[in-house]
Amino acid sequence: MQKDFVKKMVLAAMFLAMGILLPFLTLNNMALGQALLLMHIPVLLCGVLVGPRYALLIGLLLPVTRWFLVGMPPLMPIGLAMTFELGTYGLIIGLLYNKLPKSIPLLFVSLIGAMLAGRVAWAAAMVVIAGLTEHNFSFAAFTTGAFVAALPGIVLQLLVIPTIIIAFKAELNWRRGNA
């Protein structure tokens, strides 16, 4: 039991570190970052490989931790809304992946379900933030930010996440077979 807890904590910490480091690949270019969504990848992987509770925590902590360490993403309104978005991503993909039979098509169902739920959480957070501040947020801003501008990142996630999970599971099965 304790060994499993330590393993999950170490993996969750690794995904947090990955989420802090991966956006440096965009050279902190905010437009490119919003297109590629590199911070999302470790949270989604954490949900599948570690579980929903850990991924929720990593998703909630990642934008705020990254803002505290490197000043990106800007905390208001983007970072705060991303906190809810990434937390939802981690929670939903972890729940769906744990409840559904393990297959590649259902991994895509879990991934797409998490992506949609996360975008709804992001929009809800943006609406609340806009209501409490002078920021504007419209349906057009939602569709543009959540789907149009994010399309490269959505495609990247749909390609990268299943590939990493398949490779991880194959390696795990290989190790068990050769142990």
N, C-alpha and C positions, 0 to 999 in steps of 0.2 A: 504494500500500500504506500509506504513512504517512498520507496524507490520510484513508483509511478508518479507520485507528486513531484519529486525532484526532477524527473525526466520532463514532465510537462512544464514546470517552471523554467527550466533551462531552454526548452524549445520556444516558449512564449517570449523569453528575454531575447533570444536570437531573432525572432520575428519583429520584435520592437526595434532592435538594432538595425535590421534590414530596412524597416520602414523609415528610419531616420537617414540611412545612407543612400538608398536607391534614388531618391529625388535629386541627389547630386549629379546623376547622369544627365539631367536636363539643365545642368549648370544654374540651377535655381531660377530658370526662366519660367515665370508663372504661367504664361500661355502654353508653353510646351508641357509643363507639369500638369496643367488642367486637361491637356489633350491625352497624355499618356497614362495618367493616373497611377504612377509607380508606387505611391504609398498604399494603394489599395491591395496590391498583390500579396504582401506579407500577411495582412489581416485575413484575407480569404484563405490563404494556405494554412494559417493558424487555426481557422475554424474547422477545416477538414482534418488536419493532422493532430491537433491538440484538443479541440473541442469548443463548444459554444461559450462556456463561461470565460475561458482564457482569452478567446478571440474577442469577446465583448470588451473585456478589460483592456486588451491591447488596442482595439479600435478606439476606445474612449481616451486612452492615454496618448496615443501616437501624435495627433495633430498638436496637442498642447505641449507635449514634451519636445517635439521638433521646433515649435515656435520659441519655446524657452531656450533651447540650445542654439538655434541658428537664425531665429527671427522669421522663419517661413513655415507654414503659410501665415499670412497676417491673421492675427487672432480674431479680429472683428471685420466682417461677419464670416469670412471664409473658414477660418480655423474652428470656430465654435460650431458652425453648421456641419463641418467635416467630422467633428467629434461624434455627432449623432449618426451621421451617414456611415462612418467606418465601424462604429459600435454595432449598428444594425447589420452591416455586412457580415461581421464576424459571428454574431449571434445566430442569424438566420441560416447562413451556410452550414454552421456547425449543427444546428438543430435538424435541418433537412437532411444533411449527409448522414447523420447518426440514425435517423428514423427510416430512411429509404433503403431498399436493398442496394448493395454495392455493385454498381455497374457504371460504365462510361456514360451511357445516355442519362442515367439518373444523377450522375455527377454534374452534367450540364444543367439538368433541372434545378439542382441545388444552387449552382452558380448563378443561373439566370434569376431564380427566385430571390436570392440574396441581393443581386444587383438592382432589381426592381424595388425591393423593400428599402434598400439603402438610399435609393434616389428619392423615394417618397419621404423617408425620414429627413433627408437633406432639405427637401422642399418645405416640409413642415417647420423645420428649424429656421429656415430663411424667412418664412412668413411671420413667425413669432419675432424674430430679430428685426425684421422690417417694421413690424407693428410697434416695437419698443424703441426704435431708433429712427434716424432719418434716411436709412437705406431703402431703396425701392426694390420691389421684387414682384414680377408679373408672371403670368402663365408663359408668355413668350420667353422670359428669362429662364424659367424652369426647363422648358423644352430645349432651348439652346444649350444651357449649361449641363443638363442631365443627359442629353442624347446627341445633339448635333456636334458640339465642341468635344464631347467625350467619346465620340465614335472610335477614334484610333485606340483609345485606352480600353474600350469595351472589347474590340477585336483582339487586342493584345492579351487581355485577361482570358478570353475564350480560347486562345491558343496556348498560352503559357501555363495557366493553372492546371488544366487536365494533363498536359505533358509532364509537368513536375510531379503530379500525384501518381501518374502511371509509372514514371521512373522510380519514384520513392517506393511504391508498392512492389515493383519488380525487384528492386534491390533488397527489400525486406524479405520477400519470398526466397530469393537466392541465398541470402544469409541463413535463413531457417533451414533450407535444404542442404546447406554445406556445413552446418554446425555439428 
